């Protein structure tokens, strides 16, 4: 693989890497026929980010030397970020950036051609890996809103830096409301401050969601998304939009953010909290059910894998019913809490999360988040959006 | 109990934002006392004068709308306790806003709701709402929240130029923890700090003394005798750092070896900070 980035695009590439670095610790770099893809996932598998740079983004783009397979590699995010650490420096001094991946030497070479004849060469070691691909399809999501990138960026400013989660929903009069989310704590002496930002319908190019619909996701990652903009100054033509698409009950699906620019596509997928989570504490303690099989063939093996195995079986069940989603009539949900009976095939896994008091160490954010379902694309060349095989038994029967 | 107030206009909003950030800088848990004609912020707790205490009053004039109904007709006041940091964060989201509304509400718990409306030039109105959880204070602790009533001070003097004073105290903080403040009734003040290796002293003159009230003032005071108080440097610095602009009236009262009382008066806001002697 060999590609050459010039001019203002170097800074755009740098910004993308910065955003990715705020999500995950490892960068999956995969040159594809339709562009260079950079992907990452966070340690608790509740956030996934992917940037696809079209071949036109580059002055030169060669996905693979002819006759060779497409390579893909996994690099430590810190190493890759160190090349692009100073965006100001990239803008001022770097004229060209050349990235090449050679199968023989196991090095990813990033060369920055700077002003005054200075050339900086970074040799980064990488690991071979399987393709990291989250299964999601924005087109199948019933709710969608589209807004210029800066609207979301401004909307998150009033929230405290330490806030973990935020709920986004559609309120009366088609206003979009972002509200700080706090778990219900029965007897906390220090109550938390609740902040709510209300955006009018006119802030959105498109708003396709019923009133009363809401999702909750991690604010930290949302901030990363809302702060990414290619911006007018980068010289990139075309409008940029943040698209947010999400599914709804009874099968809460991840929130998918799409940033579209003429030369790059960014997708951020955040796991969401189900609305029933807050009320399951009322349901008392539920015992764990049968042991759940591990997902096999993950793209990256993690020893302390998923926060709760039950989540995975739940997600598997969801995967098999994806085909039916489109025609389902959505129940409308009010933003204010109200008890709702669980309807999905694997309801117990949701509530069990609440019964467990402590989180698994080393898996932020709190494990109530649904981990995303990752398939492994074993075929070397495949469309990034292709569905992946279900790899573990669905041990939960219907009902 | 009811309370509803609204601030409109950049000047008033900026003032409110500055007041709430000053309060948050000096105090962690703050008491909010609402009277028919003003709103007061004070240090919580009944520590007496063993610790530094704040008292800030915002006159009703600063608000475009101000309506309150106290606990009862005889006791027409509201006393609440809240986290100063919450208020300052809520106020900060009002930078550039068109209006800020305060209202006492009851959501899951008693709250002070702050609603900020931002009107962009394109006619879009965006609003941000903050619910600050508050605790309603019982009547028996109301007295503790008020500023102390004190006898006449030994010396009362106007403070030097704010920025100068702040930068001197900033440098002194790097040297030591205690600063000695001396002043007399002839407009002279010195600030000094002393350690084993170094001693620094700043002299100010012609500062002017505010006219004292006639009550309880001994007539034959020696105008030149210096009165002193030694206070925690960092507390003094925190107070000085809170103000960005030169306040129109800034003075201090000193009780010899007992108390330093700093007073700022600015438009419709008055700010007092009591720092006990060490």
Interface residues (C-beta under 8 A of the other chain):
Chain A: X155 X157 X158 X160 X190 X191 X192 X193 X194 X195 X196 X197 X198 X199 X200 X202 X203
Chain B: X83 X86 X89 X90 X92 X93 X107 X108 X109 X116 X124 X125 X126 X127 X128 X129 X130 X131 X132 X133
